[in-house]
Amino acid sequence: MRLLGLACGQEDGSAEVLLKAALTAAAREGTTVEMVRLTDLSLVTAATADTGDDAAWFCDRLLDADGVIVSSPTYTRSAPGALKLLIDRAFGPRTDVVFVREALAHREHGPAEQDEIRGLLGLDTAPDPRVLKPRVAGFIAVGGCPSPHWRTLTLPTLHALAFPLHMAVADQMEVPTPGGLGGIATTPAAVLRAERLGGAVARQLGLPHDEVRFLGEPGTCPMCHLDLIVLRGGRAECGTCGAAGRFVVEAGDVRVDFSPAGTASSVHTLTELEEHYRELLSTAALEPDPQEIDKHTAAFRDSVPVLRPPRP
């Protein structure tokens, strides 16, 4: 079994220290471990996409692995922007289990039909069977501020790596750091917690998604085990995974009641990924004719002056 670590902070910083603690514990379970630093990846925006970047290389490393542990510092209440850029560049239909499953189901068709199917599904390459193997994930969020509301969006951002590949999250943790480069190493409890996370992931590598047990703190949501809740009218919804519930007030305390039917809407379920697949296909079928789009957008093309930074 192979476990990939993704360090999203400074080299030898606290996020990397905890990731190495987790991976070392995983190695003691007999797992082969490797690590990638986000800062070593060359990532480009859409404006410079033609120059190429390392997103496909990272995706290939991830598809080779049986699991991943991501450790991230917190910048302005969330994960570094480079991580979101990596997610946007590396993921999409080509790493979505339902899209790939459907494309592979049509392998008996001729090349022309397969190209048409891939185009309909938004796949820019041939489907990769590695996408379909089970994977286990663990997430570590490190914040410099003791106040938890300054770390609210870090773990939810990390979850965006998990649901396209239908990875089962075995554990997650969030800790403040005492400061200083690698300062978390002076907090034995945090290091031990990271080691526990690494073991929880390693011992469950290779298990089918529904057999992986979440071994971290339970949280409010029964699916992603996080506490980010969105109010939509009279309905409560997990802001991380979309599981639906309702607010219940008992003796002045507020909680969210998630019914089994509501948890089916979580992006961590195959049911929701399949519904998302059908929704996108129906949307694609309703796409207007390109000439019709061009006719309606023509009036906007030169309607506002555009500023661009100077280029050499």
N, C-alpha and C positions, 0 to 999 in steps of 0.2 A: 504494500500500500504506500502511496506517495501523498505527502501533504505539502502544500505550497503556502508560504507565508508572504503577505504583502505588507511592507512597512511604509506608512504614509507620512512619516514625520522626518525630523532631522536624523542624520546618521549618528548613532549612539545616543539619540534622545530617548526620552522616557517611553514613548510608544514603541520604539524599536527594542528597548530593554525588555519590556513585557512580552513582546512578540517572541523574542529569543528564549525567554523563560518558558513560554507555552510550547514552542517547537522542541526545546530540549526535553521537556516532559513527554512530548509525543514520541520523540526518538527512543526514550526509555521503554516505550510500549512496543518497540520493534518497527516503527514507522520510518520510512525514508523521508527526510525533511529537506526543503530548500527554501530560499527566501529571495524575494525581489524587492528592491527599493523603488518606491514611486519616483523619487528624485533622479533615478538613473534612466527613466523612460523619457524618450523624446515624444511629446504629444503635440498635435497641431489642431488648430481650430478649422472650421469649415472653410475659412478664407484661404488657408494655406494647405488644404488637404492634399493637393496634387504633389506636394513635396514628400509625402509619406511620413509615417511615424512608427512607433513601437507597439501600438495597440494590438495589431494582429499577432505580433510575437508574444505578447503577454497572454492573449486569448489562447494561443496554442499551448503555452505552459499550463494554463488553467485546465484546458481540456485533457491534458496528459495526467493531471492530478486526480486523486480520489477525494480530495477535500481542500479547504482553504481556511486560513486564519488571517483576518485583516485587523491591523492595529493602527489606529489613527489618533493624532492629536485633535484638539478642538480649536478651530479658528472662528471667532464671531458666532458662537453657538452651534457650529456645524463642522463637518469634515472639510479638509482643504479642497479648494476648487479643482485642483489637478486630479483628485480622485473622481469627482463627478465627470470631468472631461474624459478620463479613462473609461468610465462606465458608458458614457455616450458613444465613445469611439469603438470600444471592444464588443459591446453587446448590441442586441437588436434581433431581428428574425433569425439570423444565422446561428444564434445561441439560445433560441427559444425552443424548449422541448417539444411543444405542440407543433410549431411550424416545421421543425426538422422531422418530426415523426410523420407528419402528413406528406412531406416531400419524399421521404424514403419509401413511403407506401406506394408511390407512383413510379418506382424505379423500373417497372416492367415496360413503361411507355418508351417510345422512341426519343432520340435526342431533341427533336423539335418540340414534342409534347412536354418533355422534361423542362426545357428552357421556358416554355409558356407557363408551366406550373410554378417554377421558381420565380418568374417575374410576377405572377399573381400573388405569391406569398411574400414578395419583397426580399427574396434571397439572392444576393449578388454572387454567390459561389455555390458549388455543389454541396448538398447537405452532408454534414460531418457526423457519422454515427457516434463519435465520442460524446456528443452533446447528451445522449440519452442515458449514459451510465450514472448510477446514483452517486451523489456527492454530499459531504457533510461540511458545515461551515461553523466557524466560531468568530466572534467579533469583540474587539477591545477598543474602548473609547477612553482617551486620557484628556483631562481638562486641567488647565492651570488654575482655575478659580474654584474654591471650595463650594460655592453656591451651585446646586444642581441645575437651576434654570439657565445657567450659562452653558450647559452641555446638552440641552434638550434635543437637538436635531442631529447629533453626531451618529448615534447608533441607527436611527431611522435611515440615514443616508447610506450606511454600510449595508443595510438590508437590500438595497437596490441591486447589489451583486448577486443576491441569492435567488430571487424568485424567477428570473428568466430560465435559469438552468434547473429550477425546481430543487434547489439544494435544501436539505434539512438542517436547520440551525440547532446545534447541540448545546451551545452555551454562549453567553455574552456577558460582558462586564463593563462597568463605567467607574472610573476612579479619578479623583483630583491628584495633582502632583505637587510635591513641596517646592518645585522650582529648581532651576539649574539644569544644565544639559545632563540627562540621564538621572536626574534627582530621584526618580521613583525607585531606584535601586536601594535607597536608604529606607524604604517602607516595606519591611518583610511581608506584611499581610497582603499587600498588592502583588508582590512577586509570587507568593504561594497561591493566590487566587488565579493568577495567570497560568501557573503550572497545572492547577486543577482543570482549567479550561482546556489546556492542551491535551490532557489525558482524556477528558470527556469527548473531544473530537476524535482523537486517535483510536480509541477503543470501539468507535462506532463506524469507522470507515468501511465502506462496502455494503452496509446494511441498506435495504430498501427504504425509501423516504418515510413511509408510515411506521417503520419499526425503530426509527431513531428517537431517543428520548431526550427531551430538553432538560438539562441538568442545572440550569441557572436559576436566578430569582424569578418567581412566577409572573410578576408584573400584572397590569390590568387586563391586557388583551390575552386571551387564551391561545392565540395563534402565534403572534410574534413576541409576546411577553414584554411589550413595551407599554408606556403610559401616555402616549401622545393621542389624545382623543379630540375628534372634531364634532361639532354640533351642527347637524343638518336638519333644521326645523325641530320636530319632536324626536328625531332619531340621533343616536350616537353612532359614531363610526371611528374605527381605529385609523389614526392619521398615517400610520406606517404601512399597514397591510390591507386596510379596507374592510375588515370584519365588521359586521353591523350588529348593533344592539340598541338598548334603550336605557335612559337614565332612570335610576331608582333612588328615591330618598327614603331612608329609614332612620328614625331617631336623629334627624339632623345631619346624618352622614350621606354622602352621595356616592353611588357606585354605578357601574355599567353592567347590565344583564345581557350577556351574549348568549343567544339561543343557538343550538346546533345549526339551524337553517341560516342564521346570520353569519356564522363562521365560514360557510361555504363561499362567501364573497371575498374571502381573504386571498390575496395574490400568492400566498404560500400554498394554495391548494391547486391540484390539477384541474378541478372543476372550474375554477375562475380563470385559469390560463386557457382552457378550452373555450370558455365563453368569450374571453378577450379575442381569441383567434377568430371566432365566428363574427364578432362585432367588427373587427378590422376588415374581414373579407366583404361583409355587407357594405361597409363604408366605401371600400375600393370599387365595388360594383356601381355605386351611385356617383362616382367621380365625374364631374362635367367634362365635356369634350375640350381638349387643349385649346382649340381655336376659340371656343366660347369663353374660356378663362382669359385668354389673351385679349379678347375684345373688351372685357370688363375691367381688366387691370391697366390697360393702356393709359387711361387718364391719370393714373397715380404715378407713373414712372418718373416723370420730371416735375412733380408737383412740389417737391421740397428740396432745397439745396442739401447736398450730401458732403460732409466733411470727412476727409481721409488723412491719416497720418502720412508724413513724407516717407518715401522708400528710396534707398540708395540705387 
